[in-house]
Amino acid sequence: MSNLIQYLDKAKKEGLKGGQTGNPPPHAESPDANEVGYVVAAQKLFNVEKEKFYKAKAEIDKKIHNASSELDELESEISMMNGVENLEEMVSSRLDESSNKHKAVIKDFLLKEASLKTFKIVNNIHREAHYPGDFHSHFSWIFLILAIESVANAYFFSANTGLAQGAIIALAFSFINVSIGVIAGLAFRFKNSNDQAQKIFGWLAIFIGVLLLVWINSTTATARSLTELAKSQNLPIMDGELWMRALSDGVKIFTLDIPFKDQNGFLLFFVGLISAGISIWKGYTSLDEIPGYTQPDKLVKSAQRDKEAIEKECVLLAQKSAKEERDKRDKAKREIQKVIATMGRIASEFKQSCVILNAKKCEIQSDFKQLIVAYRNSVRAVTPVGVPGYFHEEPNAELEINEYEIQETNQKIEELTARANGLQTSYGPILQEQIVAIDGSRAMVMAKINDFFQKSKDEAREELGDAIHVINMKVGAHE
């Protein structure tokens, strides 16, 4: 029911009033002012509904235009898609982008690998190099040992010298103890060298290092005992004379004359030796047993990582070519389906707008008819001489809908829907067939990648020329 029905009582009253005064006259051929007024009211009300319809239609026309543009673009993209037969060429082209970069990395790796081979042949090595993968973790034990020994020494010294002085003495001797142990361990590796002079140096280094460590720890323990003695006799504890005596008495350990007599001295001495032993082991294992083996091996491993990284990058780049082609076709299939779905929604939306407009038209027309019939019945009820002939005609508010515009919009929707369906029918199977072919091209892609790597290696060896040839000659001579 429309707002027009609110005038029903008014129409009845106007009919009674007009009929009593002879209006409209029996000879009248067209509706009087009252009926015309209701026609205008009905048309105004319907115009509001038509304005809503045309706003909705404008939005639909915009969506149709966008869908048409999208379909045009999609048709253009699909028509420009070449067959998958040129995929091999595209993969090769992508790989060529990284040719110089890959070749430079390969050359660096080949040179370092050749140098490592030379070193292994010259030193008669047939095994991998052994050294910590993480030097920070490896040497963190040294700092832990230093901390433990410092705390232990501080405890032993602080009893007679005070905590602050004891901690300083402990830290100094612990640092010296650990440092000499690490250096001795590093130098001891030279015992594994093929060079006789280096072998002697390695054994001499560990011998001197052990002597120094025993003497230093004996001196530390002796100093601790002397401070105990000085304290019992009320003598100065931290004077130079006490330390000079500790240095000289500490040597007695080598004649098996133990210069420290108390239990704390013994504990201090053995804590120091244990720390020194661990330091020697850490120093010895921080690099490979063969002097000079670690550095070329590390360089080769670093170059190997660079080589693997660039080759992984090349593989991904080549695979990306195939993936991009597959994604383009997969996207095109989805876009076709999207346009079809969009056109379905547009058609449904426009149909709903038309249904609403026609329903409003029928509703207003029905209410208008009810008004006019009520008005004419009131006139008939009181008129003395009859009614005009048009009173017997069907009341018509002349509510017009531009059917041509509706048909035009429906035609556009149908045409675009037909185009989208046609595109799916024509290209859908072809696109799917190409996707399947691309998915099956992995072997070809890998073959192209392997060909690229081999070609790059061959070119790198050729460009290295004499540089790699001289190294290989050295290797051959030692073999």
Protein Blocks (a to p, Z undefined) as FASTA:
>chain_A
ZZklmmmmmmmmmmmmmmmnopacfklcbdcfklmmmmmmmmmmmmmmmmmmmmmmmmmm
mmmmmmmmmmmmmmmmmmmpccfklmmmmmmmmmmmmmmmmmmmmmmmmmmmmmmmmmmm
mnopabdcdddfblklmmmmmmmmmmmmmmmmmmmmmmmnojklmmmmmmmmmmmmmmmm
mmmmmmmmmmmpmblklmmmmmmmmmmmmmmmmmmmmmmmmmmmmmmmmmmnopafkbmk
lmmmmmmmmmmmmnopafbfbfklmmmmmmmmmmmmmmmmmmmmmpcfbghklmmmmmmm
mmmmmmmmmmmmmmmmmmmmmmmmmmmmmmmmmmmmmmmmmmmmmmmmmmmmmmmmmmmm
mmmmmmmmmmmmmmmmmmmmmpcnbpafklmpccdehiacdfklmmmmmmmmmmmmmmmm
mmmmmmmmmmmmmmmmmmmmmmmmmmmmmmmmmmmmmmmmmmnmmmmmmmmmmmmmmZZ
